[in-house]
Amino acid sequence: EVQLVESGGGSVQAGGSLTLTCTASGFTFDDSDMAWYRQTPGNECEVVSILSEDGGAHYADSVKGRFTISQANVKNTRNLQMNNLKPEDTAVYYCAAAAPTPGYQSAPPACVSPYNAWGQGIQVTVSS
């Protein structure tokens, strides 16, 4: 069964850092594009970063220079390193992937995307 699980969220003060981790099971990340999304308290959903199968990384303008998406040292895991966090980064963060078959979890209704596998989401809260 295709599943994604996020970990590493929490609460930090502005200027702090967090690392989110997405662990996949039921398929191989190396063969898939994956992305991090976030849904704000106002229910807006935006793509934060994309890591393509070929290793290319892309970022939303709002996080460029502060967030880094990468392969983790643990097999089938991807990280999102978030530095210099701001209160406007407060959101529920989701990892998503283009898996060979649809995942157990589907996208939140507000998130329109091409990815067929989603995690359950993890809260990140940044206080000023």
FIBA-187079 format. One record per residue: x, y, z of N, C-alpha, C, CB in turn. Coordinates in steps of 0.05 Angstrom, whole numbers, plus 32768, in hexadecimal, padded with zeros to 4 digits. Glycine has a CB too. Example, Ala and Ser with C-alpha at 12.3 -4.5 7.8 and 13.67 -1.06 7.14 Angstrom:
81087F8E809C80F67FA6809C81087FBE809C80E27FA780B5 81017FD3808E81117FEB808F81028001809D811A7FF48072 
//
This chain:
80117FE880008000800080008012801980007FED80008019 800B802C7FEF801A80457FED801380578004801580537FD2 8027805F801380228072802A80398086802C801F80638044 8032809E8035804680B2803C804180BB8059804580CA8028 805680BF8068805380C78083806680DE8088805880B08097 805B80F58092806C810C80988073810C80B6805D81268092 808B811780BC8093811A80D880A4813280DA80A2810080E2 80A9813C80F380BB815280F780AE816D80FB80CE815380E1 8094816E80FA8087818880FE80888191811B806A818780F5 807D81A88120807C81B2813C807981D0813D809581AA814A 808081DB8153807E81F8815880998204815C806B81FE8170 809E821A814F80B88229815280B28246815280CC8221813C 80C68255815B80C48272815980CF827B813E80D482808170 80C68293813680D0829E811D80EE829F811C80C482BA8118 80F9829781068116829681038121827A8108812382A98115 8111826881138119824D81198119823B810181088242812F 811F822281068121820E80F1811381F480F8813F820780EA 810981E780E480FE81CC80E7810581BC80CF80DF81CD80EB 810681A280D2810A819080BB80F2817D80BA8125818080BD 80E4817D80A580CE816A80A080D98152809180B681788091 80CF813B809880D78122808A80BE8114807F80E78110809D 80C1810A806780AB80FB805B80B680DF805580A181088041 80A980CB806080B280AF805C809D80A1804C80B680A18077 80A680948036809480868024809580688028809B808D8007 807F805B8024807E803E8023806C8035800D80748032803F 8072801E8002806180137FEC806A801C7FD08045801C7FF0 807E802D7FCE808980357FB580A580427FBB807680497FA5 80B380487FA580CE80537FA880CF80717FA180E280437F97 80D880817FB380DA809E7FAF80EC80A37F9780E480AC7FC7 810180937F94811580997F7F810880987F63812B80847F80 80F1808B7F6080E480897F4780CD809C7F4480DA806D7F43 80CB80AF7F5680B380C07F5780BA80DE7F5C809F80B77F6C 80AA80EF7F5080AA810B7F58809C810D7F73809D811E7F42 80A581207F84809781247F9D809781427FA380A481147FB3 8086814A7FB5808381667FBC807B81697FD9806F81737FA9 807F81817FE28075818A7FFC806081A07FF7808B81948010 8049819D8003803481B18001802E81BB801E801A81A67FF5 802181D2801F801781DB80397FFB81E78036802B81EF8045 7FEC81E3804B7FD181EE804D7FD0820180647FBB81D8804F 7FCA821B805E7FCB822F80737FB2822F80847FCF824B8066 7FB3823D809B7F9B823F80AC7F838249809D7FA0825180C4 7F87825980887F72826380777F69824F80627F79827C806A 7F74823680637F6D822180507F78822480347F50821E804F 7F8A823680307F97823780167FAD822280157FA482548011 7FAF82157FFD7FC382007FFA7FD782097FE57FB581E57FF2 7FF082067FEB8005820E7FD7801B81F97FD78010822A7FDD 802781F67FC0803E81E57FBD805681F47FC8804381DB7FA0 806581E87FDA807C81F47FE6809681EE7FD7807F81EB8003 809981D47FD080B181CB7FC380AC81B17FB480C881C87FD7 80BA81AD7F9E80B881957F8E80D481897F8A80AA819B7F73 80D6816F7F8E80EF81617F8780E8814D7F7180FB81527FA0 80F281537F5980EC81427F4280FC81287F4380F281517F28 80F281147F34810080FA7F33811D80FD7F2A80F180E77F20 812281117F19813E81157F0F814F81267F22813D81237EF4 8143812C7F3A8153813B7F4E814F81597F4E816F81347F4B 814081637F3B813C81807F3A812A818A7F50813081887F1F 813281A07F5D812381AB7F73811781C67F6B813581AE7F8C 80FE81CA7F7480F181E37F6E80E381ED7F8780DC81DF7F56 80E182087F8A80D682137FA280C2822A7F9C80ED821E7FB3 80AF822D7FAD809E82447FAC80AE825D7FB3808582417FC0 80A782737FA780B6828C7FAC80B782937FC980AA82A37F9C 80A2828C7FD780A082937FF480B4828580068084828E7FFE 80BF826F7FFC80D2825F800D80EE825D800180C782438011 80F282687FE9810C82667FDD812282727FEF810D82747FC2 813882647FF1814E826D8002814B8266801F8150828B8000 8133825C8027812F82548043812A8236804681178264804E 811D822A80328116820E8033812781FE801F80F78209802D 812E81E58027813D81D48015813081B88016815B81D2801E 812A81AE7FFE811F81937FFB813681807FF3810881927FE6 813681687FFE814C81577FF98145813A7FFE8164815F8009 815681287FF38154810C7FFB8161810A8017816380FA7FE7 815580F98027816080F58042817380DE8041814980F08057 818280DB8056819580C58058818780AA805B81A880C9806F 816F80AA80658160809180688151808B804E814B80948080 8152807280468146806A802D81298071802C814A804C8028 8120807A801481048080800F80F98096802180F380678013 810980AA8026810280C08037810B80DA802A810E80BD8053 80FB80EF802D81018109802380FE811D803980F08110800A 810F81328039810E8146804E81078161804281298148805C 80FC8172805380F9818E804D8105819E806580DA81968049 811C81A98060812A81B98074811F81D58072814981B98070 811481DF8089810881FA80898117820B809D80EA81F88091 8124822080928133823280A28126824E80A2815082348098 812E825E80B68124827A80B78105827A80B58131828C80A2 80F8826A80C480DB826780C280CE828180CA80D1825080D3 80B7828680BD80A7829E80C1808B829680CA80A782B080A8 807D82A880D8806282A180E08050829980C9805582B980EF 805582A580B28044829E809A804A8282808F804982B38084 805F8275809A8064825980938052824680A2808182528097 8043825080B68031823F80C5801D823280B38024825080DB 801B821880B5800A820880A3800B81EB80AA8011820D8085 7FF981DC809E7FFC81BF809E800C81B780857FE081B0809F 802181A98088803381A28072802E8185806A805181A6807A 802C81818050802781668045803D815F8031800B81658036 8045814680328055813C801B8043812D8008806D812A8025 804A812E7FEF803B81217FDA804D81167FC5802781367FCD 804481027FB7805580F57FA3804580EA7F8C806580DF7FB0 805280E77F76804780DA7F5F804E80BC7F60805080E77F44 803D80AD7F6F804380917F74803880807F5D803680887F8E 804280687F5A803880567F44801B80507F478048803C7F44 8011804E7F607FF4804A7F657FEB805F7F7A7FEF802D7F6F 7FD280657F7B7FC880797F8E7FCE80717FAB7FAA807E7F8B 7FD480857FBB7FDA80807FD77FC1807D7FE87FEB80957FE2 7FC5807480017FAF807180147FA2808C80197FB98064802E 7FB280A1801B7FA880BB80227FA680CC80087FBB80C98036 7F9080DA80057F8D80EB7FEE7F9281087FF67F7180E87FE1 7F93811A7FE27F9981367FE77F8381437FF67F9E81457FCD 7F8A815780077F75816780147F6481757FFE7F81817C8027 7F4B817A80027F3A81857FED7F45819F7FE27F1E818A7FF8 7F5281AF7FF27F5C81C97FE97F7581C77FD87F6181DB8000 7F8281AF7FD77F9B81AC7FC97F96819E7FAE7FAF819B7FDA 7F9881AD7F997F9681A27F7E7FB2819C7F747F8781B57F6B 7FB781837F6D7FD2817B7F657FD281637F547FE481777F7E 7FE8815D7F477FEA81447F377FF2812C7F467FFD81497F20 7FF6812F7F61800181187F707FEB81067F7B801381237F87 7FF080EC7F7B7FDC80D97F837FE180CC7F9E7FD980C47F6D 7FF680D57FAB7FFB80CA7FC6800280E17FD8801380B57FC5 7FF680E27FF07FF980F880037FFD80ED801F7FE1810B8002 800B80FD802F800D80F6804B7FF58102805A802781018057 7FF480FD80747FDE810780847FE18124808C7FDB80F5809C 7FF8812F80887FFD814B808F8009814E80AB7FE4815B808D 8019816380AE8025816880C88025818680CD8042815C80CA 8020818E80E6801D81AA80ED803881B780F1800C81AD8105 803C81CE80E6805381E080EB804881FA80F4806681E380D2 80508203810C8046821C8117805E822E811E803582188131 805E824681138074825981178069827181258082826180FC 80738277813D806A828D814D807D82A5814A80678285816A 807282BD814C808282D58148808E82DE8163807182EC813D 
//
